[in-house]
Amino acid sequence: MSHYTEEEQIAQIKDWWSRNGKPLLTGGVLAVAIVFGWQAWQKQQAGQQEQLSVLYQQLLDKAFNPAGTDAGDVVGLLEKLEQVKPEHAYTQYARLLVARVAVQDNRLEDAASLLQAVVDKPASPVLGELARQRLARVLAATDQPEQALALLDGNGPEAYRAARSELRGDLLVQLGRTADARKAYEQAREQMADSSATGSLMMKLDDLSAGDA
């Protein structure tokens, strides 16, 4: 049985409420805000993802149009992707595609700028590696093999190491460093999981051997 009268119990409740009611209400409002905020954020993310997907598909269609690619169209779509989410994987893949179009149009400086943006802040290791190897090829095409070679220091994702080693070999050949190029090609051959894929690589090694003869 309670030792407090009804009036004392009511007074205690009022006192407790005066001390704790506001924090509880604030916490309750905050909890509701978090729930609705999370739901709104999820809807926003879903909407962004759908928008990015649609824009990227449009860019793919434009970039691989059998009738020819309009550089202005693909650049315009890339700009729209960048406005939605500049560092998203869709946007970065789009930069690789627009860089490809720029190379086809012999706009190598534009291609290098697009690829460098991905190399600087890749959305994933694979995207970074793809951009890095393509940028190295663009630099090599503009007579900057030393800068291209510097991009390939270290190791990238395992699945792309053979391609990186072969590319290093190509750059070393361009620099006239045939002994180093042979080592790079041999390393690429060792890194290839499928021996049937070494045909072009063996031709490069054979060419170096023929040059030494």
GROMACS elastic network, one bead per residue, 0.5 to 0.9 nm:
[ bonds ]
;  ai    aj funct       b0    kb
    1     4     6  0.89189   500
    2     5     6  0.76713   500
    4     7     6  0.79400   500
    4     8     6  0.57414   500
    4     9     6  0.61105   500
    5     8     6  0.51343   500
    5     9     6  0.62538   500
    5    10     6  0.86692   500
    6     9     6  0.51016   500
    6    10     6  0.62151   500
    6    11     6  0.85868   500
    7    10     6  0.51633   500
    7    11     6  0.61654   500
    7    12     6  0.86472   500
    8    12     6  0.61372   500
    8    13     6  0.86273   500
    9    12     6  0.50403   500
    9    13     6  0.62135   500
    9    14     6  0.86165   500
   10    13     6  0.50479   500
   10    14     6  0.61516   500
   10    15     6  0.85384   500
   11    14     6  0.50791   500
   11    15     6  0.60939   500
   11    16     6  0.85609   500
   12    16     6  0.60527   500
   12    17     6  0.84476   500
   13    16     6  0.50598   500
   13    17     6  0.59952   500
   13    18     6  0.84683   500
   14    17     6  0.50409   500
   14    18     6  0.60476   500
   14    19     6  0.86444   500
   15    18     6  0.50912   500
   15    19     6  0.63510   500
   15    20     6  0.86043   500
   16    19     6  0.51803   500
   16    20     6  0.58899   500
   16    21     6  0.74161   500
   17    20     6  0.50636   500
   17    22     6  0.77797   500
   18    21     6  0.57308   500
   18    22     6  0.73409   500
   19    22     6  0.73262   500
   19    23     6  0.81950   500
   20    23     6  0.55580   500
   20    24     6  0.61904   500
   20    25     6  0.86333   500
   21    24     6  0.51576   500
   21    25     6  0.60694   500
   21    26     6  0.84614   500
   22    25     6  0.50678   500
   22    26     6  0.59383   500
   22    27     6  0.83747   500
   23    27     6  0.58999   500
   23    28     6  0.83997   500
   24    28     6  0.59864   500
   24    29     6  0.84909   500
   25    29     6  0.60477   500
   25    30     6  0.83816   500
   26    29     6  0.51295   500
   26    30     6  0.59982   500
   26    31     6  0.85105   500
   27    31     6  0.60220   500
   27    32     6  0.85805   500
   28    31     6  0.50420   500
   28    32     6  0.62332   500
   28    33     6  0.85107   500
   29    32     6  0.51403   500
   29    33     6  0.60592   500
   29    34     6  0.85544   500
   30    34     6  0.60331   500
   30    35     6  0.85997   500
   31    34     6  0.50628   500
   31    35     6  0.62537   500
   31    36     6  0.86904   500
   32    35     6  0.51389   500
   32    36     6  0.61916   500
   32    37     6  0.82524   500
   33    36     6  0.52335   500
   33    37     6  0.56341   500
   33    38     6  0.82631   500
   34    38     6  0.58520   500
   34    39     6  0.84519   500
   35    38     6  0.52034   500
   35    39     6  0.62704   500
   35    40     6  0.86419   500
   36    39     6  0.50304   500
   36    40     6  0.60629   500
   36    41     6  0.84823   500
   37    40     6  0.50270   500
   37    41     6  0.60247   500
   37    42     6  0.85358   500
   38    42     6  0.60864   500
   38    43     6  0.85727   500
   39    42     6  0.50776   500
   39    43     6  0.62155   500
   39    44     6  0.85838   500
   40    43     6  0.51007   500
   40    44     6  0.61276   500
   40    45     6  0.86017   500
   41    45     6  0.60852   500
   41    46     6  0.85205   500
   42    45     6  0.50639   500
   42    46     6  0.60677   500
   42    47     6  0.84615   500
   43    46     6  0.50647   500
   43    47     6  0.60265   500
   43    48     6  0.85155   500
   44    47     6  0.50239   500
   44    48     6  0.60730   500
   44    49     6  0.85150   500
   45    48     6  0.50290   500
   45    49     6  0.60213   500
   45    50     6  0.85532   500
   46    49     6  0.50771   500
   46    50     6  0.62017   500
   46    51     6  0.85777   500
   47    50     6  0.52171   500
   47    51     6  0.61452   500
   47    52     6  0.85692   500
   48    51     6  0.50198   500
   48    52     6  0.59893   500
   48    53     6  0.84440   500
   48    84     6  0.68764   500
   48    85     6  0.79383   500
   49    52     6  0.51251   500
   49    53     6  0.60606   500
   49    54     6  0.86260   500
   50    53     6  0.50718   500
   50    54     6  0.62036   500
   50    55     6  0.86427   500
   51    54     6  0.52345   500
   51    55     6  0.62104   500
   51    56     6  0.85371   500
   51    81     6  0.84026   500
   51    84     6  0.80179   500
   52    55     6  0.51921   500
   52    56     6  0.59812   500
   52    57     6  0.85202   500
   52    80     6  0.87895   500
   52    81     6  0.61913   500
   52    84     6  0.72464   500
   52    85     6  0.80195   500
   52    88     6  0.86167   500
   52    90     6  0.65755   500
   52    91     6  0.76597   500
   53    56     6  0.51547   500
   53    57     6  0.61451   500
   53    58     6  0.86295   500
   53    90     6  0.71400   500
   54    57     6  0.52207   500
   54    58     6  0.62867   500
   54    59     6  0.87069   500
   55    58     6  0.50705   500
   55    59     6  0.62194   500
   55    60     6  0.86719   500
   55    77     6  0.65024   500
   55    78     6  0.81471   500
   55    80     6  0.76177   500
   55    81     6  0.66791   500
   55    90     6  0.88667   500
   56    60     6  0.61553   500
   56    61     6  0.86432   500
   56    77     6  0.77376   500
   56    78     6  0.81111   500
   56    81     6  0.75944   500
   56    90     6  0.63704   500
   56    91     6  0.75183   500
   56    93     6  0.84424   500
   56    94     6  0.66378   500
   57    61     6  0.62483   500
   57    62     6  0.86545   500
   58    61     6  0.51290   500
   58    62     6  0.62904   500
   58    63     6  0.86268   500
   58    74     6  0.86099   500
   58    77     6  0.76442   500
   59    62     6  0.50305   500
   59    63     6  0.59517   500
   59    64     6  0.85296   500
   59    73     6  0.80027   500
   59    74     6  0.56874   500
   59    75     6  0.87328   500
   59    77     6  0.61116   500
   59    78     6  0.75208   500
   59    94     6  0.72032   500
   59    97     6  0.82429   500
   59    98     6  0.86651   500
   60    63     6  0.50851   500
   60    64     6  0.61039   500
   60    65     6  0.82363   500
   60    74     6  0.85192   500
   60    94     6  0.80563   500
   60    97     6  0.77649   500
   61    64     6  0.54778   500
   61    65     6  0.57765   500
   62    65     6  0.51435   500
   62    66     6  0.89643   500
   62    68     6  0.81932   500
   62    69     6  0.59350   500
   62    70     6  0.71929   500
   62    71     6  0.87990   500
   62    73     6  0.71837   500
   62    74     6  0.63814   500
   63    66     6  0.89704   500
   63    68     6  0.80961   500
   63    69     6  0.55358   500
   63    70     6  0.77983   500
   63    71     6  0.82666   500
   63    73     6  0.88330   500
   63    74     6  0.66434   500
   63    97     6  0.68770   500
   63    98     6  0.74960   500
   63   100     6  0.85781   500
   63   101     6  0.69707   500
   64    67     6  0.86323   500
   64    68     6  0.75623   500
   64    69     6  0.68424   500
   65    68     6  0.53506   500
   65    69     6  0.58023   500
   65    70     6  0.88641   500
   66    69     6  0.78723   500
   69    72     6  0.88041   500
   69    73     6  0.80366   500
   69    74     6  0.79585   500
   69   101     6  0.75016   500
   70    73     6  0.53791   500
   70    74     6  0.66917   500
   70    75     6  0.88337   500
   70   101     6  0.86950   500
   71    74     6  0.53700   500
   71    75     6  0.61329   500
   71    76     6  0.85188   500
   71    98     6  0.77302   500
   71   101     6  0.66922   500
   71   102     6  0.74361   500
   71   105     6  0.83907   500
   72    75     6  0.52015   500
   72    76     6  0.60480   500
   72    77     6  0.86950   500
   73    76     6  0.51263   500
   73    77     6  0.63452   500
   73    78     6  0.87092   500
   74    77     6  0.51273   500
   74    78     6  0.61740   500
   74    79     6  0.86494   500
   74    94     6  0.85969   500
   74    97     6  0.84735   500
   74    98     6  0.63540   500
   74   101     6  0.83859   500
   75    78     6  0.50133   500
   75    79     6  0.62167   500
   75    80     6  0.87526   500
   75    95     6  0.88380   500
   75    98     6  0.66282   500
   76    79     6  0.51410   500
   76    80     6  0.64639   500
   76    81     6  0.88569   500
   77    80     6  0.50761   500
   77    81     6  0.63510   500
   77    82     6  0.86892   500
   77    94     6  0.85958   500
   78    81     6  0.50379   500
   78    82     6  0.61797   500
   78    83     6  0.86545   500
   78    91     6  0.68679   500
   78    94     6  0.62277   500
   78    95     6  0.69333   500
   78    98     6  0.76587   500
   79    82     6  0.50170   500
   79    83     6  0.62522   500
   79    84     6  0.88417   500
   79    86     6  0.88162   500
   79    91     6  0.89723   500
   80    83     6  0.50943   500
   80    84     6  0.65326   500
   80    85     6  0.89060   500
   81    84     6  0.52217   500
   81    85     6  0.62459   500
   81    86     6  0.66223   500
   81    88     6  0.86661   500
   81    90     6  0.78332   500
   81    91     6  0.55977   500
   81    94     6  0.81754   500
   82    85     6  0.52524   500
   82    87     6  0.75993   500
   82    88     6  0.84449   500
   82    91     6  0.62665   500
   82    92     6  0.89430   500
   83    86     6  0.63929   500
   84    88     6  0.88835   500
   84    91     6  0.88968   500
   85    88     6  0.56062   500
   85    90     6  0.88432   500
   85    91     6  0.71452   500
   86    89     6  0.87084   500
   86    90     6  0.89346   500
   86    91     6  0.59984   500
   86    92     6  0.76759   500
   87    90     6  0.83512   500
   87    91     6  0.64421   500
   87    92     6  0.66184   500
   87   118     6  0.85055   500
   87   121     6  0.77237   500
   87   122     6  0.76414   500
   87   123     6  0.64232   500
   88    91     6  0.52778   500
   88    92     6  0.63784   500
   88    93     6  0.87495   500
   88   123     6  0.63773   500
   89    92     6  0.50173   500
   89    93     6  0.60456   500
   89    94     6  0.83735   500
   89   122     6  0.81314   500
   89   123     6  0.54480   500
   89   124     6  0.75630   500
   89   127     6  0.78837   500
   90    93     6  0.51966   500
   90    94     6  0.60986   500
   90    95     6  0.87212   500
   91    95     6  0.63351   500
   91    96     6  0.88966   500
   92    96     6  0.65264   500
   92    97     6  0.87863   500
   92   114     6  0.89518   500
   92   115     6  0.88205   500
   92   117     6  0.84693   500
   92   118     6  0.62147   500
   92   122     6  0.75555   500
   92   123     6  0.72764   500
   92   127     6  0.75330   500
   93    96     6  0.50842   500
   93    97     6  0.64177   500
   93    98     6  0.87569   500
   93   118     6  0.87714   500
   93   127     6  0.73795   500
   94    97     6  0.50131   500
   94    98     6  0.61393   500
   94    99     6  0.84303   500
   95    98     6  0.50746   500
   95    99     6  0.59607   500
   95   100     6  0.85061   500
   95   111     6  0.87346   500
   95   114     6  0.57753   500
   95   115     6  0.68693   500
   95   117     6  0.84168   500
   95   118     6  0.76471   500
   96    99     6  0.50190   500
   96   100     6  0.62278   500
   96   101     6  0.88219   500
   96   111     6  0.83501   500
   96   114     6  0.71430   500
   96   115     6  0.64254   500
   96   118     6  0.82444   500
   96   127     6  0.89225   500
   96   130     6  0.83755   500
   96   131     6  0.68605   500
   96   134     6  0.85665   500
   97   101     6  0.64434   500
   97   102     6  0.86867   500
   98   101     6  0.50310   500
   98   102     6  0.61909   500
   98   103     6  0.86866   500
   98   111     6  0.75106   500
   98   114     6  0.77133   500
   99   103     6  0.62203   500
   99   104     6  0.86486   500
   99   107     6  0.87198   500
   99   108     6  0.82902   500
   99   110     6  0.70634   500
   99   112     6  0.73648   500
   99   113     6  0.83764   500
   99   114     6  0.59687   500
   99   115     6  0.67231   500
  100   103     6  0.51418   500
  100   104     6  0.63284   500
  100   105     6  0.87338   500
  100   111     6  0.70259   500
  101   104     6  0.50405   500
  101   105     6  0.63071   500
  101   106     6  0.86468   500
  101   107     6  0.85497   500
  101   111     6  0.81187   500
  102   105     6  0.50337   500
  102   106     6  0.61524   500
  102   108     6  0.64516   500
  102   109     6  0.85109   500
  102   110     6  0.64102   500
  102   111     6  0.54090   500
  103   107     6  0.55371   500
  103   108     6  0.54846   500
  103   109     6  0.88255   500
  103   110     6  0.82449   500
  103   111     6  0.61313   500
  103   138     6  0.79841   500
  104   107     6  0.75469   500
  104   108     6  0.87760   500
  105   108     6  0.81902   500
  106   109     6  0.87127   500
  106   111     6  0.88571   500
  107   110     6  0.55479   500
  107   111     6  0.64258   500
  107   112     6  0.88663   500
  108   112     6  0.60763   500
  108   113     6  0.86070   500
  108   138     6  0.64882   500
  108   139     6  0.83459   500
  108   141     6  0.82370   500
  108   142     6  0.76062   500
  109   112     6  0.50627   500
  109   113     6  0.62420   500
  109   114     6  0.87362   500
  109   138     6  0.84045   500
  109   139     6  0.89811   500
  109   142     6  0.87615   500
  110   113     6  0.51807   500
  110   114     6  0.63399   500
  110   115     6  0.87024   500
  111   114     6  0.52379   500
  111   115     6  0.61987   500
  111   116     6  0.85237   500
  111   135     6  0.78631   500
  111   138     6  0.74957   500
  112   115     6  0.51682   500
  112   116     6  0.59333   500
  112   117     6  0.86496   500
  112   134     6  0.85895   500
  112   135     6  0.58186   500
  112   136     6  0.88324   500
  112   138     6  0.64633   500
  112   139     6  0.74253   500
  113   116     6  0.51451   500
  113   117     6  0.64124   500
  113   135     6  0.87984   500
  114   117     6  0.54118   500
  114   118     6  0.69929   500
  114   131     6  0.88782   500
  114   135     6  0.89388   500
  115   118     6  0.53315   500
  115   119     6  0.63039   500
  115   120     6  0.87080   500
  115   131     6  0.53349   500
  115   132     6  0.72668   500
  115   134     6  0.73507   500
  115   135     6  0.58074   500
  116   120     6  0.60067   500
  116   121     6  0.87036   500
  116   131     6  0.73155   500
  116   132     6  0.76654   500
  116   135     6  0.69507   500
  117   120     6  0.52996   500
  117   121     6  0.65856   500
  117   122     6  0.80108   500
  117   131     6  0.87813   500
  118   121     6  0.53834   500
  118   123     6  0.77711   500
  118   127     6  0.73647   500
  118   128     6  0.61920   500
  118   131     6  0.61882   500
  118   132     6  0.81669   500
  119   122     6  0.56800   500
  119   127     6  0.80496   500
  119   128     6  0.51197   500
  119   129     6  0.76003   500
  119   130     6  0.86623   500
  119   131     6  0.58031   500
  119   132     6  0.57799   500
  119   135     6  0.84766   500
  120   128     6  0.80468   500
  121   124     6  0.87660   500
  121   128     6  0.76494   500
  122   125     6  0.67383   500
  122   126     6  0.83488   500
  122   127     6  0.59967   500
  122   129     6  0.86338   500
  122   131     6  0.85149   500
  123   126     6  0.84744   500
  123   127     6  0.65464   500
  123   128     6  0.73286   500
  124   127     6  0.52841   500
  124   128     6  0.62259   500
  124   129     6  0.86853   500
  125   128     6  0.50153   500
  125   129     6  0.61324   500
  125   130     6  0.86670   500
  125   156     6  0.76518   500
  125   157     6  0.66886   500
  126   129     6  0.50803   500
  126   130     6  0.61620   500
  126   131     6  0.85506   500
  126   156     6  0.82237   500
  126   157     6  0.66140   500
  126   159     6  0.89826   500
  126   160     6  0.83004   500
  127   130     6  0.51763   500
  127   131     6  0.61173   500
  127   132     6  0.84240   500
  128   131     6  0.52373   500
  128   132     6  0.59783   500
  128   133     6  0.86912   500
  128   156     6  0.87110   500
  129   133     6  0.61492   500
  129   134     6  0.84915   500
  129   156     6  0.62412   500
  129   157     6  0.72051   500
  129   160     6  0.75476   500
  129   164     6  0.87473   500
  130   133     6  0.54111   500
  130   134     6  0.61838   500
  130   135     6  0.84878   500
  130   160     6  0.84504   500
  131   134     6  0.51858   500
  131   135     6  0.59111   500
  131   136     6  0.84805   500
  132   135     6  0.51408   500
  132   136     6  0.61639   500
  132   137     6  0.87879   500
  132   148     6  0.88501   500
  132   151     6  0.66736   500
  132   152     6  0.75027   500
  133   136     6  0.50443   500
  133   137     6  0.64182   500
  133   138     6  0.87934   500
  133   148     6  0.84918   500
  133   151     6  0.79693   500
  133   152     6  0.74952   500
  133   163     6  0.84261   500
  133   164     6  0.68705   500
  133   167     6  0.76455   500
  134   137     6  0.51172   500
  134   138     6  0.63130   500
  134   139     6  0.86814   500
  135   138     6  0.50006   500
  135   139     6  0.61303   500
  135   140     6  0.85127   500
  135   148     6  0.73495   500
  135   151     6  0.83983   500
  136   139     6  0.51056   500
  136   140     6  0.61233   500
  136   141     6  0.86231   500
  136   144     6  0.86670   500
  136   145     6  0.76980   500
  136   147     6  0.76527   500
  136   149     6  0.70015   500
  136   150     6  0.87054   500
  136   151     6  0.66374   500
  136   152     6  0.77658   500
  136   167     6  0.83570   500
  136   171     6  0.87399   500
  137   141     6  0.61916   500
  137   142     6  0.87501   500
  137   145     6  0.84540   500
  137   148     6  0.70577   500
  137   167     6  0.80754   500
  137   171     6  0.85595   500
  138   141     6  0.50439   500
  138   142     6  0.64548   500
  138   143     6  0.89361   500
  138   144     6  0.85965   500
  138   148     6  0.81682   500
  139   142     6  0.50921   500
  139   143     6  0.64756   500
  139   144     6  0.50226   500
  139   145     6  0.63179   500
  139   146     6  0.87199   500
  139   147     6  0.70246   500
  139   148     6  0.55795   500
  140   143     6  0.51604   500
  140   144     6  0.50360   500
  140   146     6  0.81595   500
  140   147     6  0.81731   500
  140   148     6  0.61427   500
  140   149     6  0.87100   500
  140   171     6  0.70763   500
  140   174     6  0.82247   500
  141   144     6  0.72763   500
  141   145     6  0.80567   500
  142   145     6  0.81431   500
  143   146     6  0.86431   500
  144   147     6  0.55523   500
  144   148     6  0.63081   500
  144   149     6  0.87666   500
  145   149     6  0.59747   500
  145   150     6  0.85661   500
  145   171     6  0.58308   500
  145   172     6  0.79485   500
  145   174     6  0.70678   500
  145   175     6  0.69039   500
  146   149     6  0.50885   500
  146   150     6  0.63091   500
  146   151     6  0.88705   500
  146   171     6  0.79260   500
  146   172     6  0.87575   500
  146   175     6  0.78272   500
  147   150     6  0.51256   500
  147   151     6  0.65757   500
  148   151     6  0.52988   500
  148   152     6  0.70357   500
  148   168     6  0.86291   500
  148   171     6  0.75193   500
  149   152     6  0.53573   500
  149   153     6  0.70533   500
  149   167     6  0.86826   500
  149   168     6  0.63509   500
  149   171     6  0.65134   500
  149   172     6  0.78904   500
  150   153     6  0.55847   500
  151   154     6  0.87370   500
  152   155     6  0.75824   500
  152   156     6  0.83158   500
  152   164     6  0.68946   500
  152   165     6  0.83859   500
  152   167     6  0.85492   500
  152   168     6  0.70161   500
  153   156     6  0.89353   500
  155   158     6  0.77739   500
  155   160     6  0.89118   500
  155   161     6  0.66321   500
  155   164     6  0.81821   500
  156   159     6  0.82972   500
  156   160     6  0.65564   500
  156   161     6  0.60164   500
  156   164     6  0.77463   500
  157   160     6  0.55934   500
  157   161     6  0.64453   500
  158   161     6  0.52485   500
  158   162     6  0.81229   500
  158   191     6  0.87404   500
  159   162     6  0.74220   500
  159   163     6  0.84569   500
  159   191     6  0.89239   500
  159   192     6  0.87863   500
  160   163     6  0.53484   500
  160   164     6  0.62145   500
  160   165     6  0.87539   500
  161   165     6  0.61136   500
  161   166     6  0.85635   500
  161   188     6  0.73353   500
  161   191     6  0.68243   500
  161   192     6  0.83904   500
  162   165     6  0.51084   500
  162   166     6  0.61483   500
  162   167     6  0.85281   500
  162   185     6  0.86668   500
  162   187     6  0.74106   500
  162   189     6  0.69775   500
  162   190     6  0.78821   500
  162   191     6  0.51230   500
  162   192     6  0.57124   500
  162   193     6  0.89199   500
  163   166     6  0.51306   500
  163   167     6  0.60935   500
  163   168     6  0.85623   500
  163   188     6  0.68572   500
  163   191     6  0.88821   500
  163   192     6  0.85769   500
  164   167     6  0.50821   500
  164   168     6  0.61522   500
  164   169     6  0.86380   500
  164   188     6  0.77227   500
  165   169     6  0.62737   500
  165   170     6  0.87840   500
  165   184     6  0.53802   500
  165   185     6  0.64330   500
  165   186     6  0.85708   500
  165   187     6  0.64965   500
  165   189     6  0.87383   500
  165   191     6  0.85450   500
  166   170     6  0.63774   500
  166   171     6  0.87962   500
  166   181     6  0.85353   500
  166   184     6  0.62586   500
  166   185     6  0.52818   500
  166   186     6  0.84944   500
  166   187     6  0.80092   500
  166   188     6  0.54484   500
  166   189     6  0.82712   500
  166   201     6  0.74478   500
  167   171     6  0.62998   500
  167   172     6  0.85780   500
  167   184     6  0.83745   500
  167   185     6  0.84742   500
  167   188     6  0.89728   500
  168   171     6  0.51287   500
  168   172     6  0.61160   500
  168   173     6  0.86159   500
  168   181     6  0.71809   500
  168   184     6  0.63319   500
  168   185     6  0.80429   500
  169   172     6  0.50621   500
  169   173     6  0.61957   500
  169   174     6  0.86311   500
  169   177     6  0.89556   500
  169   178     6  0.83588   500
  169   180     6  0.73410   500
  169   182     6  0.67601   500
  169   183     6  0.76885   500
  169   185     6  0.55384   500
  169   188     6  0.86842   500
  170   173     6  0.51669   500
  170   174     6  0.63325   500
  170   175     6  0.87806   500
  170   181     6  0.69097   500
  170   184     6  0.87208   500
  170   185     6  0.84364   500
  170   204     6  0.87334   500
  171   175     6  0.63028   500
  171   176     6  0.86924   500
  171   177     6  0.87599   500
  171   181     6  0.77714   500
  172   176     6  0.61989   500
  172   177     6  0.51493   500
  172   178     6  0.65929   500
  172   179     6  0.86855   500
  172   180     6  0.66059   500
  172   181     6  0.50521   500
  172   182     6  0.88226   500
  172   184     6  0.84752   500
  173   177     6  0.56306   500
  173   178     6  0.54926   500
  173   179     6  0.88230   500
  173   180     6  0.83060   500
  173   181     6  0.57635   500
  173   182     6  0.86836   500
  173   208     6  0.88067   500
  174   177     6  0.76336   500
  174   178     6  0.87871   500
  175   178     6  0.82230   500
  176   179     6  0.88381   500
  176   181     6  0.85515   500
  177   180     6  0.55729   500
  177   181     6  0.61219   500
  177   182     6  0.88088   500
  178   182     6  0.61009   500
  178   183     6  0.86793   500
  178   208     6  0.69545   500
  179   182     6  0.52322   500
  179   183     6  0.65640   500
  179   184     6  0.88631   500
  179   208     6  0.86527   500
  180   183     6  0.51441   500
  180   184     6  0.63044   500
  180   185     6  0.87354   500
  181   184     6  0.50505   500
  181   185     6  0.61890   500
  181   186     6  0.85841   500
  181   205     6  0.88013   500
  181   208     6  0.85537   500
  182   185     6  0.51037   500
  182   186     6  0.60994   500
  182   187     6  0.85034   500
  182   204     6  0.86064   500
  182   205     6  0.64510   500
  182   208     6  0.71869   500
  182   209     6  0.88657   500
  183   186     6  0.51058   500
  183   187     6  0.60928   500
  183   188     6  0.85834   500
  184   187     6  0.50473   500
  184   188     6  0.61963   500
  184   189     6  0.87107   500
  185   189     6  0.62554   500
  185   190     6  0.87312   500
  185   201     6  0.68224   500
  185   202     6  0.83502   500
  185   204     6  0.78219   500
  185   205     6  0.68563   500
  186   189     6  0.50313   500
  186   190     6  0.63337   500
  186   191     6  0.86832   500
  186   201     6  0.86502   500
  186   202     6  0.89529   500
  186   205     6  0.79518   500
  187   190     6  0.51176   500
  187   191     6  0.62317   500
  187   192     6  0.88003   500
  188   191     6  0.50460   500
  188   192     6  0.62978   500
  188   198     6  0.88769   500
  188   201     6  0.81379   500
  189   192     6  0.53465   500
  189   193     6  0.86261   500
  189   195     6  0.77970   500
  189   197     6  0.89834   500
  189   198     6  0.65196   500
  189   201     6  0.72480   500
  189   202     6  0.82610   500
  190   193     6  0.78984   500
  190   195     6  0.88685   500
  192   195     6  0.64930   500
  192   197     6  0.74980   500
  192   198     6  0.75483   500
  193   196     6  0.89610   500
  193   197     6  0.84407   500
  194   197     6  0.56308   500
  194   198     6  0.76837   500
  195   198     6  0.56645   500
  195   199     6  0.84949   500
  196   199     6  0.68373   500
  197   200     6  0.77859   500
  197   201     6  0.82483   500
  198   201     6  0.50858   500
  198   202     6  0.59761   500
  198   203     6  0.86399   500
  199   202     6  0.52551   500
  199   203     6  0.64296   500
  199   204     6  0.89146   500
  200   203     6  0.50463   500
  200   204     6  0.64611   500
  200   205     6  0.88462   500
  201   204     6  0.51313   500
  201   205     6  0.64079   500
  201   206     6  0.86441   500
  202   206     6  0.60109   500
  202   207     6  0.84974   500
  203   207     6  0.60931   500
  203   208     6  0.86742   500
  204   207     6  0.50525   500
  204   208     6  0.63855   500
  204   209     6  0.87320   500
  205   208     6  0.51646   500
  205   209     6  0.62969   500
  205   210     6  0.86593   500
  206   210     6  0.60790   500
  206   211     6  0.85196   500
  207   210     6  0.50279   500
  207   211     6  0.61465   500
  207   212     6  0.87228   500
  208   211     6  0.50155   500
  208   212     6  0.63783   500
  208   213     6  0.88288   500
  209   212     6  0.51235   500
  209   213     6  0.63678   500
  210   213     6  0.51483   500
